[in-house]
Structure formats: structure tokens, C-alpha cells
């Protein structure tokens, strides 16, 4: 792991990556950044967002994160596994008029576990109903169901940006991580951006011991993207949380919003907040 980290550090230096929390978007000028901020601000305050979801902005920093990934309202943007739609309720309205928002979800019929089929079936239906129930806000976003073991996200070279938030650990546990990153590379246009936010393990963590905890080594996630053909363009500390000790009985799910331990040490975990997260920007070479 030390050799891998050293190699990645060299690659990151050559690619011009940053580790100082730089929030400048991918190729955007200061004027464009200010314009983006003024565009997204009313969306973050939108009446369609629940108070509970708005309360998570302090941990997920959507304005800074999306600016760092270079998101623009005119892009074709794919969000991978949007879950309950926390980012979808920001991204779909942002792209409604001048761009295209595509939500990629797991096809329940392609899953082997009956529990997973039921869970993803309900989740997908809820997302579809949310979009259909408020066309004025969301427009007509597209939902694409895939087989996570053999993912095809869309036509090759068709997307400007692919984003995934806190999903890589799931693919690692299912052995699908390589296929997913290869699919990201395939669907992106040359020069397109892959943005990744993921729970970050301790720097000295042993992969085999923590891979089911929900946390992943940052160098490992970077290696997945590099193997798929991406270049590490930048990294940021936007979603860092130094309070996160990463040593909980229920893994990352011990922390909010899941709070898997229920009432046990609840106040302690609420005080820590959501997990420490890496924020990585990759590019598909021209």
C-alpha cells in the first residue's frame, strides 16, 4: 500500500492535483464560479427539499462540491446510484432547462438477493414518483436501470460528467468496482469529468480488514480510476471531517444519517456528524 501511495502521489503531482481543499471548479473562471453559486443557491433553499435534507448540507457541502466537479446547467450529467435522491433533488432542477440529468439505478431483476430486489425496487419507484410528482421543479429526468455486474450507462462518449456519492464501498463489497469504473470511462466524452465522494479510511488502514466497514483507502479508490484509464485531476478536503475516528462497531453506518446503533451512544455519534470523505476529480484524457 505504501508503494501504491507513493506512485499515486507522483501521478497526482504530474496531473496537477490539489490536496489543500481547493474548490475552484474544473476549468471555471472566478466569474463562472460566482454565477454557479448564484444559480444553485435558490435550489438549495427550494421548498421541495425537506428540512432533514437541508440539515445535511453542513456535512455534504453541495455548492462547493458541485463547483469543484465543474458542474454546469448545460451539461449531460449522470448520477450513479442516487439512492433516496438527496443530490438528485438539487441536480435535476439545476439541469432541467439547459442540460440533461440521468439517474442510473440498479435493476432489481438483475440482483440475486430477494432482500436487495425489494429494497432497490422500492427505492427506484420512490425516485420515479418524486420526479413525476413535480415536473415543474424536476423537468423530465431520465432513469436508467442497469445490471451492476455488467453495467452499460449509455452511449459511449455521451456524457460530460459522471458523479457518484458514497457508493464505491458497495461495489467493492459486491466485487463490481472495476466494471463500474470501466463503465464510467466508456460513457464519458474525452475530457469529461468523473467526480467521486467516498467514506475515507485511515491512511494506515489495511484494506482487507476495513473493506466491509464502508470506509475505503483514498489511494485504493484512486487506483480504481487510474486502472480504468482516468487521470487524477484534483482532490479536495471539502467533505473532510476530522472528528470521525473510523473505529465504530457498525462501521460507517454507526454515524448519521443511518445511526445503526439506535439509541446506544446516539448523542456521541450525532456530535461527530457524517463521515470523513474524500472528494476526487478525475478526467478522461482527450
C-alpha atoms as one frame of an Amber mdcrd trajectory, in Angstrom:
protein
   0.000   0.000   0.000   2.913   2.359   0.725   4.353   1.783  -2.760   0.949
   2.398  -4.283   0.510   5.614  -2.313   3.932   6.867  -3.448   3.196   6.070
  -7.082  -0.162   7.796  -6.903   1.367  10.832  -5.261   3.750  11.154  -8.201
   0.940  10.736 -10.702  -1.140  13.296  -8.817   1.733  15.793  -8.882   2.154
  15.405 -12.626  -1.598  15.751 -13.187  -1.678  18.942 -11.143  -3.877  17.563
  -8.383  -4.554  19.550  -5.223  -4.880  18.396  -1.633  -5.444  21.764   0.025
  -9.219  21.942  -0.288  -9.165  23.987  -3.497 -12.799  24.432  -4.552 -12.204
  26.024  -7.940 -14.244  24.100 -10.479 -12.761  22.195 -13.395 -11.685  24.933
 -15.782 -14.132  27.560 -14.482 -13.158  31.194 -14.075 -13.961  33.146 -10.918
 -16.830  34.802 -12.741 -18.255  31.416 -13.738 -17.887  30.190 -10.157 -19.848
  33.180  -8.842 -22.516  32.638 -11.472 -22.793  28.982 -10.469 -23.160  29.953
  -6.817 -25.986  32.367  -7.633 -27.675  29.667  -9.740 -27.531  26.900  -7.168
 -28.303  28.969  -4.044 -32.085  29.125  -4.636 -32.134  25.392  -5.407 -30.591
  24.599  -2.030 -33.376  26.616  -0.389 -36.065  25.035  -2.573 -39.379  24.247
  -0.896 -39.257  20.707  -2.347 -36.269  19.908  -0.119 -37.198  18.616   3.326
 -35.767  20.274   6.467 -33.951  16.988   7.176 -32.205  17.055   3.801 -31.300
  20.728   4.120 -29.769  19.979   7.521 -27.263  17.653   5.815 -25.847  20.472
   3.678 -23.410  21.232   6.516 -21.834  17.794   6.007 -22.194  17.379   2.233
 -21.375  20.922   1.059 -23.292  20.625  -2.228 -22.448  24.053  -3.633 -18.693
  23.684  -3.124 -18.681  20.024  -4.148 -20.545  20.544  -7.422 -18.463  23.617
  -8.239 -15.301  21.590  -7.636 -16.556  18.954 -10.070 -17.190  21.675 -12.669
 -20.920  21.016 -12.946 -22.763  23.375 -15.300 -26.505  23.688 -16.039 -25.924
  22.878 -19.719 -24.217  19.513 -19.222 -25.328  15.959 -19.781 -24.763  14.618
 -16.282 -25.125  11.082 -14.966 -25.545  10.428 -11.253 -24.772   6.841 -10.264
 -26.981   5.216  -7.630 -28.786   8.343  -6.365 -30.430   6.337  -3.561 -33.178
   8.328  -1.897 -32.387  11.284  -4.151 -30.529  13.681  -1.875 -28.363  15.043
  -4.702 -30.991  14.321  -7.365 -33.300  16.948  -5.867 -30.537  19.511  -6.480
 -29.098  18.247  -9.759 -32.323  17.569 -11.676 -33.649  21.131 -11.165 -30.214
  22.555 -11.975 -30.133  20.751 -15.338 -33.860  20.964 -16.097 -33.794  23.782
 -18.671 -30.398  23.657 -20.381 -28.951  20.212 -19.694 -29.808  16.563 -19.132
 -29.915  14.741 -15.795 -29.711  10.946 -15.892 -30.097   8.801 -12.779 -28.512
   5.343 -13.056 -30.064   2.785 -10.707 -29.669  -0.947 -10.149 -32.227  -3.079
 -11.959 -33.864  -5.197  -9.214 -34.396  -8.062 -11.678 -30.624  -8.330 -12.136
 -29.979  -8.770  -8.416 -29.713 -12.186  -6.790 -30.830 -11.285  -3.280 -34.570
 -11.089  -2.666 -33.927  -8.506   0.022 -31.949  -6.359  -2.434 -34.621  -6.759
  -5.095 -37.272  -5.492  -2.710 -35.142  -2.660  -1.353 -33.988  -1.344  -4.740
 -37.456  -1.831  -6.204 -38.995   0.430  -3.553 -36.152   2.951  -3.815 -36.384
   3.183  -7.597 -40.160   3.543  -7.504 -39.907   6.333  -4.918 -37.407   8.239
  -7.073 -39.608   7.849 -10.152 -42.656   9.060  -8.220 -40.717  12.039  -6.864
 -39.760  13.168 -10.358 -43.218  12.541 -11.826 -44.928  14.334  -8.960 -43.200
  17.670  -9.529 -42.446  18.212 -13.218 -42.225  21.967 -12.701 -39.218  21.509
 -10.427 -37.539  18.422 -11.885 -38.467  18.603 -15.566 -38.140  15.218 -17.233
 -35.044  13.476 -15.872 -34.182  10.048 -17.226 -33.828   6.944 -15.044 -31.642
   4.159 -16.451 -31.700   0.712 -14.808 -28.513  -1.347 -15.144 -27.054  -4.687
 -14.211 -24.299  -3.648 -11.730 -22.290  -6.742 -12.692 -22.251  -5.730 -16.385
 -23.038  -2.009 -16.386 -23.865  -0.034 -19.531 -24.641   3.552 -18.582 -25.470
   4.923 -22.022 -23.933   5.538 -25.429 -20.149   5.743 -25.486 -18.715   9.259
 -25.239 -22.132  10.762 -24.483 -21.813  12.341 -21.004 -19.982  15.450 -19.831
 -19.930  14.460 -16.168 -20.437  11.320 -14.089 -20.914  11.729 -10.335 -21.093
   9.140  -7.581 -21.609   9.905  -3.908 -20.744   7.315  -1.237 -21.244   4.265
  -3.451 -17.803   2.821  -4.175 -17.734   0.742  -0.970 -20.916  -1.053  -2.082
 -19.342  -2.071  -5.388 -16.175  -3.198  -3.604 -18.177  -5.476  -1.315 -20.018
  -6.889  -4.347 -16.851  -7.271  -6.442 -18.210  -4.851  -9.077 -15.869  -1.896
  -8.639 -13.685  -2.499 -11.725 -16.687  -2.935 -14.029 -18.306   0.245 -12.733
 -15.220   2.425 -13.233 -14.739   0.999 -16.722 -18.375   1.904 -17.482 -17.771
   5.471 -16.256 -14.835   5.768 -18.633 -16.816   4.368 -21.558 -19.798   6.721
 -21.231 -17.820   9.931 -20.697 -16.746  12.176 -23.541 -12.993  12.737 -23.932
 -12.166  15.470 -21.430 -15.222  14.534 -19.350 -15.170  14.564 -15.552 -15.721
  11.752 -13.059 -16.475  13.092  -9.581 -16.218  10.737  -6.606 -17.137  11.314
  -2.966 -16.474   8.338  -0.675 -16.040   7.479   3.003 -12.300   7.684   3.729
 -10.449   5.099   5.793  -7.457   5.874   7.988  -4.265   6.319   5.973  -2.681
   3.233   7.560  -5.774   1.024   7.322  -5.372  -2.493   5.949  -7.714  -2.916
   3.001  -8.801  -6.483   3.762  -9.689  -5.579   7.340 -11.791  -2.492   6.567
 -13.321  -3.173   3.142 -16.668  -4.172   4.691 -16.741  -1.205   7.085 -17.966
   1.273   4.472 -14.616   3.095   4.569 -12.019   2.792   1.795  -8.399   3.959
   1.472  -8.191   7.041  -0.723  -5.259   5.567  -2.652  -7.307   2.468  -3.446
 -10.183   4.472  -4.903  -7.732   6.497  -6.970  -6.156   3.270  -8.248  -9.552
   2.032  -9.489  -9.973   5.150 -11.618  -6.417   5.064 -12.929  -6.762   1.416
 -13.959  -9.916   2.315 -15.905  -7.960   4.939 -17.858  -8.681   8.148 -15.948
  -6.218  10.831 -14.892  -6.406  12.234 -11.378  -7.143  15.920 -11.973  -7.625
  17.190  -8.407  -8.562  16.242  -4.876 -10.149  18.416  -2.207 -10.933  18.415
   1.509 -14.408  19.908   1.069 -16.082  16.927   2.734 -13.448  16.122   5.343
 -14.469  15.517   8.972 -11.577  15.296  11.458 -13.998  14.242  14.218 -14.575
  10.887  12.505 -12.465   8.250  14.303 -13.497   5.454  11.876 -13.495   2.730
  14.523 -17.175   2.098  15.219 -18.954  -1.192  15.987 -21.224  -0.878  12.962
 -18.753   0.669  10.535 -19.599   3.954   8.833 -23.308   3.232   9.292 -22.857
   3.928  13.009 -22.747   7.640  12.158 -25.630   9.752  10.894 -27.724   9.637
   8.870 -28.057   5.850   9.421 -27.269   5.685  13.173 -27.274   1.880  13.093
 -26.685   1.591  16.853 -30.076   3.241  17.506 -30.012   4.834  20.976 -26.588
   3.486  22.011 -24.212   6.496  22.211 -26.587   8.341  19.893 -25.607  11.817
  21.083 -21.924  10.967  20.697 -22.384   9.975  17.058 -24.617  12.940  16.321
 -21.870  15.201  17.697 -19.354  13.612  15.315 -21.645  14.140  12.344 -21.405
  12.408   8.986 -18.258  10.570   7.905 -14.892  11.888   6.792 -14.964  11.808
   2.979 -12.517  12.031   0.118 -13.531  14.264  -2.808 -11.777  13.293  -6.039
 -11.969  14.715  -9.560 -10.802  12.603 -12.494 -10.733  13.317 -16.205 -10.990
  11.108 -19.271  -7.961  12.034 -21.398  -8.551  13.821 -24.680
